[in-house]
């Protein structure tokens, strides 16, 4: 139950991040926004990790030499490239187009997890992902406001989707050996280091930004970054990457509802139909294989069947003796 709650917290906070990014896009450029968000997230995670280390020092484990390459890949690709590409893409394409293209990410993740992590391709996961992606396409078509998409914007959305998928595949094995909080802090700190070239932009734009925009950047770092990435890592350590990745399809409909309530952006009716498809597809991927409605046998049946086997064996072993005794009876 806790992994499901952690996944829901993640998608709720990531959906709110799209609304916040849209709000602060006027004050901060893509690189400055990514760096500011990651610096706040790294600081919050560092404090939380320090408190955890004081209360239970045994939980801290320094990564081994073989664990650093996937850590660096996760930090640079997901925390660095993903944030930069998505921030820049939202300045070139509308939210509907961005949602459609970002929906490629969970599909790529399911394919990579099936091939590289040995998760295979369960029928429910494949079917549910296709349904959920169809819902994202419907939402994108309903909310798209441009007749033609910017080519570089499309490329940046695809880059963000690929970076996300590869980073999660790199992150998954690490969570079998390191705590989720520690992996998230290290990856966020690595991503922050990769975005340091944008430090002059962050300083200049922060000085000229509205106080409300600065507070939104702090919010993005503290909750959608520090908390949401930690709850994601916790859920990922306890479920398959493909199934967890499919929950990301809940982000577009949640973003539409939040934009409606917080920004006054009334969604078109077709967007609700797309949201319903997303919900149905994610439900199918999360549904237990044994919940198809077939009645399970009573608890005693297995024991009875197991107990019947020795009896049958005794019966078969007794038959030869009776076959031998019958001729002897006729002879007598």
Beta strands, then each sheet from edge to edge (+ up, - down):
end
